[in-house]
Amino acid sequence: MKGVKLSKKAQALRRKILLEDEIRLISQRLKEVMGQPFIDLTEQYGLNLEDNLRFQTVTVRLWEAREDRGMSLKDAAAALKVLQYRLRDIEDGRLKNILRDVVVAYVGFLKLKRWFGRWKGANPAVIWRIDIPAISRFLFILRSKLK
């Protein structure tokens, strides 16, 4: 929630690398509150709610680090020699559009490698589901539904 003033506790929670149980609980509660239409939409668009919850921490940390350096998205994209929309996709958490190499480069550019290493340790499968060609993503989703 860019531009919204949050309490220090809320800010810290947005940056927290969530535990597996926390992710499952939040996901379950969201589905309960939002109902079947929400569940149907996430499935229709092939969205993995839990992956999006996990990656939210990354989006917040990258956005804050860039803002703390007084850089615009345009400045960061120019420095990394990537298209601006690639960084916007990362900061907005659009997992289907994110390129893994751009995430890694952006993390390094913002000097968050150590933190990102901890995040990857807590979320090892998520980074590998990013930037998967469409057919592989379809097979991955199909396999997970068959289990």
Protein Blocks (a to p, Z undefined) as FASTA:
>chain_A
ZZiacdfklmmmmmpccdfklmmmmmmmmmmmnommlmmmmmmnopafklmmmmmmmmmm
mmmmmmmnopafklmmmmnopafklmmmmmnopaklpcfklmmmmmmmnopmmmmmmmmm
mmmmlmmmgopafklmmmmmmmmmmZZ
